[in-house]
């Protein structure tokens, strides 16, 4: 049975493997950070199989009984005045197998002044996008493998243009409870536009991610290692600001090495007291650090840190993530146990 599920995932990857990264796809908001916990651990974590109901927005295979009747609401005042947030809820129908998940992602780009080609004002306009996901996960037989899926309905309105899309996520996770280790493969945003903005079909931001995590024995630390965007190599581009010029005026562009390319797919994270009422989290995103850092200036791009505090049935989370010297992001989250 495991072979059958793996075959389905591989076929899904082949069908959508021509998808590309930012600027070449639509609905880019689908890959934004979904919670303060995820933001603190580097921006993309796939292996939290616990109370964190927001995790299933990124990896439906993590849907589990601990998410039952958990409601989470997250918000971020993002870069450039953009605001976005997520919400998630899970409910268990049958404690043996039937836990269902609903997730919502929303982004508001703010208000803009519009002008025509002659520079005449056409008034202000706004832009916003949203996605609603429905997910479920099941254990494969009596094995340590779990398979999950999300179905997403996506809406987007940018000025006078609007679009509707549909996408699916598929995740396969291995859970070893004896050594508290998880490993997962996730295929995200495989889908299409149902209606387009102006008659031109654009691909969705499909991506393939692999993640691992483990709680250390006798030490209250959990490490996270994620490899993102495995559907594309290389992922890096040379930075024009790092080009060199010789005495004759010839320019040589920066060369991105194989090692540097590999690092740009890598995200690291650590949680201190992962099962406690107070948690401290820290992460490092190599691609963000490399692409947003300023030459010959240390600004700690790619670094993020956050905390979580549990008070009775409420859990508050906060994260600060470094992007550039000009702008950073703060993430706020509240999870409520409704049982």
C-alpha positions as CSV (number, residue, x, y, z in Angstrom):
1,X,0.0,0.0,0.0
2,X,2.9,2.4,0.8
3,X,4.2,1.8,-2.8
4,X,0.8,2.8,-4.2
5,X,0.8,6.1,-2.2
6,X,4.4,6.9,-3.2
7,X,3.5,6.3,-6.8
8,X,0.6,8.7,-6.6
9,X,2.9,11.4,-5.1
10,X,5.6,10.9,-7.8
11,X,3.0,11.2,-10.6
12,X,1.7,14.4,-9.0
13,X,5.3,15.8,-9.0
14,X,5.9,14.9,-12.6
15,X,2.7,16.6,-13.8
16,X,3.5,19.9,-12.1
17,X,7.3,20.0,-12.0
18,X,7.5,22.8,-14.6
19,X,6.4,25.3,-11.9
20,X,8.9,28.0,-11.1
21,X,9.8,30.4,-8.2
22,X,8.7,34.0,-7.4
23,X,7.8,36.4,-10.2
24,X,6.9,33.5,-12.6
25,X,3.8,32.2,-10.8
26,X,0.5,33.6,-9.5
27,X,-1.0,33.3,-6.0
28,X,2.4,33.8,-4.4
29,X,0.8,34.4,-1.0
30,X,0.2,30.7,-0.7
31,X,3.9,30.2,0.3
32,X,4.0,33.0,3.0
33,X,4.7,32.0,6.6
34,X,1.5,30.5,8.2
35,X,2.2,31.1,11.9
36,X,4.6,32.7,14.4
37,X,6.0,29.3,15.2
38,X,6.8,28.6,11.6
39,X,8.3,32.1,11.2
40,X,10.5,31.6,14.3
41,X,11.9,28.4,13.0
42,X,13.2,29.9,9.7
43,X,10.0,30.4,7.8
44,X,9.1,26.8,6.8
45,X,8.6,23.9,9.1
46,X,6.8,20.7,8.1
47,X,7.2,18.2,10.9
48,X,5.3,19.5,13.9
49,X,2.9,16.7,14.8
50,X,1.2,18.1,17.9
51,X,-1.3,20.7,19.1
52,X,-0.2,23.2,16.4
53,X,-3.3,23.2,14.2
54,X,-1.8,25.8,11.8
55,X,0.9,23.4,10.8
56,X,-1.6,21.5,8.6
57,X,-1.9,24.5,6.2
58,X,1.6,23.6,5.0
59,X,1.6,19.9,5.6
60,X,-1.7,18.0,5.8
61,X,0.0,14.8,6.8
62,X,0.5,16.3,10.3
63,X,-3.2,16.4,11.1
64,X,-3.6,14.4,14.3
65,X,-5.8,13.9,17.4
66,X,-4.0,16.6,19.4
67,X,-5.4,19.2,17.0
68,X,-9.0,18.3,18.0
69,X,-11.1,21.4,18.8
70,X,-8.1,23.7,18.5
71,X,-8.6,27.1,17.0
72,X,-5.7,29.3,15.9
73,X,-5.6,32.8,14.6
74,X,-2.4,34.4,13.3
75,X,-1.6,37.9,12.0
76,X,1.4,39.8,10.6
77,X,2.0,43.4,9.7
78,X,4.2,42.5,6.8
79,X,6.7,44.4,4.6
80,X,5.6,47.6,2.9
81,X,2.4,47.9,4.8
82,X,1.0,44.6,3.6
83,X,-1.0,42.7,6.2
84,X,-1.9,39.1,6.2
85,X,-3.1,36.4,8.5
86,X,-4.2,32.8,8.8
87,X,-6.7,30.8,10.8
88,X,-7.1,27.1,11.3
89,X,-9.4,24.7,13.1
90,X,-9.5,20.9,13.4
91,X,-12.3,18.5,14.6
92,X,-12.2,14.8,15.3
93,X,-15.3,12.8,14.3
94,X,-13.8,9.4,15.1
95,X,-10.9,9.2,17.5
96,X,-9.5,6.3,15.6
97,X,-9.0,7.9,12.2
98,X,-11.3,10.8,11.3
99,X,-9.8,14.2,12.1
100,X,-10.6,17.0,9.7
101,X,-8.9,20.4,9.2
102,X,-10.0,23.7,7.8
103,X,-7.5,26.5,7.1
104,X,-7.8,30.1,5.8
105,X,-5.0,32.3,4.5
106,X,-5.7,36.0,3.7
107,X,-3.5,38.9,2.4
108,X,-4.4,42.6,1.9
109,X,-1.9,44.6,-0.2
110,X,-3.4,47.9,1.0
111,X,-4.5,50.9,-1.1
112,X,-2.8,52.3,-4.2
113,X,-3.2,55.4,-6.4
114,X,-4.0,54.5,-9.9
115,X,-3.0,56.5,-13.1
116,X,-3.5,55.9,-16.8
117,X,-0.8,56.0,-19.5
118,X,-1.1,59.8,-19.7
119,X,-0.6,60.2,-15.9
120,X,-4.2,61.1,-15.2
121,X,-5.5,59.8,-11.9
122,X,-8.0,57.0,-12.1
123,X,-8.6,56.9,-8.3
124,X,-7.4,54.5,-5.7
125,X,-7.7,50.7,-5.8
126,X,-6.9,47.7,-3.6
127,X,-5.7,44.2,-3.9
128,X,-6.4,41.1,-1.8
129,X,-6.2,37.4,-2.0
130,X,-7.5,34.5,0.1
131,X,-7.5,30.7,0.2
132,X,-9.6,28.2,2.1
133,X,-8.2,24.6,2.5
134,X,-9.9,21.4,3.6
135,X,-7.6,18.7,4.9
136,X,-7.5,15.1,6.3
137,X,-4.8,12.6,7.1
138,X,-4.7,8.9,7.7
139,X,-2.3,6.3,8.9
140,X,-1.2,3.8,6.3
141,X,-2.2,0.5,7.6
142,X,-0.3,-0.2,10.9
143,X,2.9,1.4,9.7
144,X,4.7,4.5,11.0
145,X,3.7,6.4,7.8
146,X,0.8,8.9,7.5
147,X,-0.6,10.4,4.3
148,X,-2.5,13.7,4.2
149,X,-4.1,16.0,1.6
150,X,-5.5,19.5,1.4
151,X,-7.9,20.8,-1.2
152,X,-7.6,24.6,-1.6
153,X,-10.0,27.1,-3.2
154,X,-8.2,30.3,-4.1
155,X,-9.6,33.8,-4.8
156,X,-7.7,36.9,-5.9
157,X,-8.7,40.5,-6.8
158,X,-6.1,42.9,-7.9
159,X,-7.6,46.3,-9.0
160,X,-10.3,45.5,-11.6
161,X,-8.9,42.0,-12.3
162,X,-9.9,38.9,-10.5
163,X,-9.1,35.2,-10.6
164,X,-10.2,31.9,-9.0
165,X,-8.0,28.9,-8.7
166,X,-7.9,25.4,-7.2
167,X,-5.0,23.5,-5.8
168,X,-4.0,20.4,-3.7
169,X,-1.3,19.6,-1.2
170,X,-0.1,16.1,-0.5
171,X,2.2,15.1,2.4
172,X,3.7,11.8,3.5
173,X,5.3,11.7,7.0
174,X,7.2,9.1,8.9
175,X,6.9,9.2,12.7
176,X,9.1,7.2,15.0
177,X,7.8,7.7,18.5
178,X,10.6,5.8,20.2
179,X,13.2,8.3,19.2
180,X,10.8,11.2,18.7
181,X,11.9,11.6,15.1
182,X,9.9,12.7,12.0
183,X,10.7,13.0,8.3
184,X,8.3,14.2,5.7
185,X,7.9,14.9,1.9
186,X,5.4,17.5,0.9
187,X,4.1,18.6,-2.5
188,X,2.3,21.9,-2.3
189,X,0.1,24.1,-4.6
190,X,-0.4,21.6,-7.4
191,X,-3.3,23.1,-9.3
192,X,-4.6,25.5,-11.9
193,X,-6.6,28.7,-12.4
194,X,-10.3,28.3,-13.0
195,X,-10.7,31.9,-14.1
196,X,-7.7,34.1,-15.1
197,X,-7.0,37.8,-14.6
198,X,-7.0,38.8,-18.3
199,X,-7.3,35.6,-20.3
200,X,-3.7,34.3,-19.7
201,X,-3.2,31.2,-17.6
202,X,-0.4,31.4,-15.1
203,X,1.2,28.5,-13.2
204,X,0.7,28.2,-9.4
205,X,3.7,28.4,-7.0
206,X,4.2,24.6,-6.9
207,X,7.0,23.4,-4.7
208,X,8.5,20.2,-3.2
209,X,9.8,20.3,0.3
210,X,11.5,17.7,2.6
211,X,11.8,18.1,6.3
212,X,13.2,16.4,9.4
213,X,13.0,17.0,13.1
214,X,13.8,15.3,16.4
215,X,13.7,15.9,20.1
216,X,17.0,15.2,21.8
217,X,17.1,12.6,24.5
218,X,17.4,14.0,28.0
219,X,17.7,17.6,26.6
220,X,14.7,19.9,26.1
221,X,15.6,20.8,22.5
222,X,14.0,19.9,19.2
223,X,16.0,20.6,16.0
224,X,14.4,21.1,12.6
225,X,16.0,20.8,9.2
226,X,14.0,21.7,6.0
227,X,15.0,21.5,2.4
228,X,12.7,23.7,0.3
229,X,12.0,24.2,-3.4
230,X,13.5,20.8,-4.4
231,X,11.6,21.0,-7.7
232,X,14.1,23.6,-9.0
233,X,17.9,23.6,-9.3
234,X,19.6,26.0,-9.4
235,X,17.6,28.3,-7.2
236,X,20.1,31.2,-6.8
237,X,20.9,34.1,-9.2
238,X,24.0,36.2,-9.3
239,X,23.7,39.6,-7.5
240,X,24.7,42.5,-9.8
241,X,26.0,44.4,-6.8
242,X,28.7,41.8,-6.3
243,X,30.1,41.9,-9.9
244,X,33.8,42.7,-10.1
245,X,35.5,45.0,-12.6
246,X,39.1,44.6,-13.8
247,X,41.5,47.3,-14.9
248,X,40.2,47.2,-18.5
249,X,36.6,47.8,-17.4
250,X,35.4,44.2,-18.0
251,X,32.8,43.0,-15.6
252,X,32.6,39.5,-14.1
253,X,29.3,38.5,-12.6
254,X,29.1,36.7,-9.3
255,X,29.2,32.9,-9.6
256,X,26.9,31.0,-7.3
257,X,28.8,27.8,-6.2
258,X,27.2,24.4,-5.9
259,X,27.6,24.6,-2.1
260,X,25.9,28.0,-2.0
261,X,23.1,26.7,-4.1
262,X,22.6,23.8,-1.7
263,X,22.5,26.2,1.3
264,X,19.8,28.3,-0.4
265,X,17.5,25.3,-0.2
266,X,18.2,24.9,3.5
267,X,16.4,26.1,6.6
268,X,17.5,25.4,10.2
269,X,15.4,25.8,13.4
270,X,15.7,25.0,17.1
271,X,13.0,24.9,19.8
272,X,13.9,25.1,23.5
273,X,11.4,23.4,25.8
274,X,9.3,22.1,22.9
275,X,6.7,20.5,25.1
276,X,6.6,23.1,27.9
277,X,4.3,25.9,28.7
278,X,7.0,28.4,27.7
279,X,9.0,27.8,24.5
280,X,11.8,29.7,22.8
281,X,12.4,29.3,19.1
282,X,15.2,30.4,16.7
283,X,15.7,29.8,13.0
284,X,17.9,30.7,10.1
285,X,16.8,30.9,6.4
286,X,19.9,30.7,4.2
287,X,18.2,31.8,1.0
288,X,16.6,34.9,2.6
289,X,20.0,35.7,4.2
290,X,21.9,35.5,0.9
291,X,19.4,37.3,-1.2
292,X,18.6,40.2,1.2
293,X,21.9,40.8,2.8
294,X,23.8,44.1,2.0
295,X,27.3,43.7,0.6
296,X,30.0,44.4,3.2
297,X,27.4,45.1,5.9
298,X,26.1,42.8,8.6
299,X,22.3,43.1,9.1
300,X,21.4,39.6,10.2
301,X,19.0,38.9,7.3
302,X,17.6,35.4,7.5
303,X,17.6,35.2,11.3
304,X,14.3,34.9,13.3
305,X,13.4,34.3,16.9
306,X,10.2,33.9,18.9
307,X,8.5,32.8,22.0
308,X,5.3,31.0,23.0
309,X,3.5,31.1,26.3
310,X,0.6,28.8,27.4
311,X,-1.9,30.1,29.9
312,X,-4.6,27.5,30.7
313,X,-6.4,27.0,27.4
314,X,-4.7,29.9,25.6
315,X,-1.4,29.9,23.9
316,X,0.2,33.2,22.8
317,X,3.0,33.3,20.2
318,X,5.3,36.1,19.0
319,X,8.1,36.1,16.4
320,X,10.4,38.8,15.0
321,X,12.1,38.0,11.7
322,X,14.9,39.9,10.1
323,X,14.6,40.6,6.4
324,X,16.6,43.8,5.6
325,X,17.9,46.8,7.4
326,X,15.0,48.8,6.1
327,X,12.2,46.5,7.1
328,X,11.5,43.4,9.2
329,X,8.4,41.5,10.1
330,X,6.5,40.7,13.3
331,X,4.1,37.8,13.7
332,X,1.4,37.3,16.4
333,X,-0.6,34.2,17.1
334,X,-3.3,33.0,19.5
335,X,-4.4,29.3,19.8
336,X,-7.4,28.4,21.8
337,X,-8.3,25.0,23.2
338,X,-12.1,24.8,22.8
339,X,-12.5,21.4,24.6
